[in-house]
Amino acid sequence: MLCSIYKSSKKEGTYLYIPKKDDFSQVPDTLMQMFGKPIFVMVIKLDKHNLAQVNKEVVVKSLAEEGFFLQLPPRQENLLDEYKARKAQQK
């Protein structure tokens, strides 16, 4: 299965996967507004490549059922909160 990947012009680390290059017809308008202007990254064959940040089977299923897949950036850890939690546990 071929897949086109675009990065968001508004949200760093956010990517949109669609089955056909430049065909955003299955992507909801509200999502496209939040995503911003899509910046083309690449076309890949999902059956021949592993994906670094997401499960390939989840992407394939979402493309088949929804017509797109949205990859959000990994949740950033708050180092200050972690430090405070460790200090509280030590007391």
Secondary structure, 3 states (H helix, E strand, C coil): CEEEEEECCCCCCCEEEECCCCCCCCCCHHHHHHHCCCEEEEEEECCCCCCCCCCHHHHHHHHHHCCCEEECCCCCCCHHHHHHHHHHHHC
